[in-house]
Amino acid sequence: MMNELQNHQEWIAFAIFLISFIESLAIAGVIVPGVTLLFMAAIIAGGGALSLEASLFWAFLGAVAGDGLSFAIGRHFSTSITSVWPVSRYPRLLDSGKQFFDKHGGKSILIGRFVGPLRPILPLIAGMLHMPPKRFLFFNIVSAFGWAPLYILPGYLVGASISLDIELPPHFYPVLLSALGLLACIYLLFVRLQWGLQYQGGLYDRLKHSMLRYDSTHRFWQALSSERTHAGEFPLPSLILTLFSLALFSLLALIVTHTHWLLSINDQTSQFFELLRNPLYDPVFIVLTMLGDPKFLYISFPIFVALLFFRGYYAAAIHVTLAGIATSLVTHGLKNYFAIPRPELVVNGPISYAFPSGHTSGMVVFLGLFAAFIAQELPQRKRWVTYSLFSMPMLLTGLSRLYLGVHWLSDVIGGLLLGLIICGITRVSYSRFDKQALSVDVFTVMAFLVWAMALFTYVWQGFPEALSNYQRLT
């Protein structure tokens, strides 16, 4: 059957559409193992049965159609839907979906696309509660744009790797598992510390009690505390993050500039990724690295600063502006000060010095501030989810610099730490002005659309040149 699918593109295209459609359809998406089936179909497509563009298109179309039909069903049956089979068999799921929709409104369609069992039920509920069709269609299309690559790319890359018989670097899987294990430990430590350091946590309360005992530390605590809560929320997690990152960055800078301790690790990491490079993965990592291009960040920051100013969040806008300017000036200043050469592995690499990575620091500041503003509006126990999700593209941007051979491992770690320092300082400074909750409205959605269009245009126009510049030296 696999050979038949590979010989008939229309079959695999229909299979991807149908699986995506069922995965997004009310209740059916809970019963059918759509993720597994879609992964298998993507593997076959990646093996040469269908182009990546066509695979993404049919997955996107199926997702939009599935959610659209669910919305239409909910709108048609309205309140009687609870007695209609098979919805009547999942009353708890329906109740959970209603609570989620009541809490997040129209955004639930966007968020819910990526939230486990709620994914196929939320469009049905949106229809039941008479969400305006145009508003639903907008969120449906926007969420499907992100959903299709997330579900198609992993399987497609696996299929393409198998068909091309790509030779992986020695010890690839032990290295991969070790890296994932280290990241998991770091994330667990981060979450555990955040719970203790955040407002009314155990460490927070003990430190607060100590600080309030003395007049000078009492004034310092009160000066930086937000007025959103009755007792004032001190930005302790951001302050500790700043100090911890600053200490690590200073230590790393001393090691990089005054010792040879990291030379072997940098060389081995560079050789590992040089062996991993191949024409199949190059476009993916080039697009990832373009997300952190300074030129694109110079476009991204003003879009959201303008949104904050327009909506009256003047303090937030000023802080984001200063953070963006500081990132550019400090990163370039440190590069010139340390003057560490880059690896010479690509045809036309960047001409600036290597340490720290500007792509990484820029993405960490841009996405880190986004995550901080969003997390501040969430219950404290759920904030780690936002930070974790936004950290993924940060790490992938740094990984792309290693894969393309334009930075050393120490450069990427330095850029990550520098970005965290600037994020932490910005958040600590903004805390005393944090008097008004940030909310999402139609202008926020419009700003996001403008940014998405700018991203698409930037990648579309700049990709051919980037592909040429990042070619390996032979």
Buried (B, 14 or more C-beta within 10 A) or exposed (E): EEEEBBEEBEBBBBBBBBBBBBBBBBBBBBEBEBEEBBBBBBBBBBBBBBBBEBBBBBBBBBBBBBBBBBBBBBBEBEEEBBEEEEBEEBEEBBEBBBEBBEEBBBBBBBBBBBEEEBBBBBBBBBBBBEBEBEBBBBBBBBBBBBBBBEBBBBBBBBBBBEBBEBEEEEEEEEBEEEEEEEEEEEBEEBBEBBBBBBBEBEBBEEBBEEBEEEEEEEEEBEEBBBEBEEEBBBBBBBBBBBEBBBEBBEEBBEEBEEEEEBEEEBEEBBBBBBEBBBEBBBBBBBBBBBBBBBEBBEBBBEEBBBBBBEBEBEBBBBBBBBBBEBBBEBBBEBBEEBEBEBBEBBEEBBEEBBBBBBBBBBBBBBBBBBBBBBBBEEEBEEBBEBBEEBBEBBBBBBBBBBBBBBBBBBBBBBBBBBBBBBBBBBBBBBBBBBEEEBEBEEEBBEBBEBBEEBBEEBBEEBBEEBBEBBBEEE
